[in-house]
Amino acid sequence: GDMCFMIDSTLEALRKVLFGAGLLTPVIHSIASALLSDKVPVEWTSNTGKGGPGGWSTGPENSPQAWLRELVKKRIALQKWVNAVNKGILLENGSTSGGQSSSGGLVLGDLFNPSTFINALRQQTARSLNIPIDQLKLECYWGISEIGKEGGSRMKASSMPKQLVYIDSPLTCNLSNLLLQGASFHNYLQESLPDASELCTAPAVTIGFVDKNDYIPIYKEHEAVAIPVYLTPSREDLLMELPVPIQSSHDEGKQKWIL
């Protein structure tokens, strides 16, 4: 909200300058120069403002129009998150009161800084379990779970017909619309076809933090490989690592996915 207000204020100040009703300050001159060059103003992307709202540094870089469109989309999506929080249903089956994806689950791409959400989930879990944060480990299962108010999550029977998968955590959430780069995922990680798109949508995943001193991994070490999750396709900012199941149960099957 504060960032949107800041951008709206700078555009209004620029409009006043154009119509001779405002002063051309160095900041307005810098923003106008960037827009005329079809670039996103650094004042909008910088996270080091002088006491003001932080900018959005991971948005589209090559087009101010695309950057503003994404800003508005996130602003609308965040309002749905706020509504879900107020109703106490945010972590229940990934509901954002109409803002969830078609596959179900929260969309981290709705957030300006997804790492803040993941850290908040970690901190709140540590408080609920009354253990230090560094004693927690991120656990996940690729599928949508039924999340009860008593905490924890159980996979739907259709997702795991032979056994009931349980993430032993007081706070779990379903995530969807994660993008997978350089591979495909159909029940397990697979190599992409030569003519396949570089990015494809991964299945929904249920995540939760568990006590690493007292838990049984859902995926055994030889059954999965840890895949890093980044904030953007440029892979500059690491968000977390998630175990992804692989087909081969032998070490050589795992090694082909490790550079």
Summary of the structure (lengths in Angstrom):
residues: 259
radius of gyration: 21.6
end to end distance: 41.3
largest distance: 72.3
contacts: 704
relative contact order: 0.10
helix: 33%
strand: 21%
